[in-house]
């Protein structure tokens, strides 16, 4: 049995070669669009210390009050 040249989709007849050609064009167009996609924002280098780059690191080594001078409370 030979392969059918026509495919039926929703009671419409389509030639298999046309479907393949349309798909190739679709993929080529998609590749071109992907190359021209604009960026939303510029990437910047993360210059924080290594421990502060992740939430786990910030939790393990908190630095919120590290720069504040030590203050003693006097009772009196």
For each residue, the residues with C-beta under 8 A, 3 or more apart:
1:
2:
3: 16
4: 7 16
5: 15 16 17
6: 13 14 15 16
7: 4 13 14 15 16 19
8: 11 12 13 14
9: 12 14
10:
11: 8
12: 8 9
13: 6 7 8
14: 6 7 8 9 18 19
15: 5 6 7 18 19
16: 3 4 5 6 7 19 20
17: 5 20 21
18: 14 15 21 22
19: 7 14 15 16 22 23
20: 16 17 23 24
21: 17 18 24 25
22: 18 19 25 26
23: 19 20 26 27
24: 20 21 27 28
25: 21 22 28 29
26: 22 23 29 30
27: 23 24 30 31
28: 24 25 31 32
29: 25 26 32 33
30: 26 27 33 34
31: 27 28 34 35
32: 28 29 35 36
33: 29 30 36 37
34: 30 31 37
35: 31 32
36: 32 33
37: 33 34
38:
39: 42
40:
41:
42: 39
43:
44:
45:
46: 53
47:
48: 52 53
49: 52 53
50: 53 57
51: 57 58 60 61
52: 48 49 57 58 61 63
53: 46 48 49 50 57
54: 57 58
55: 58 59
56: 59 60
57: 50 51 52 53 54 60 61
58: 51 52 54 55 61 62 63
59: 55 56 62
60: 51 56 57
61: 51 52 57 58
62: 58 59 65 66
63: 52 58 66 67
64:
65: 62 68
66: 62 63
67: 63
68: 65 71
69:
70:
71: 68
72:
73:
74:
75:
76:
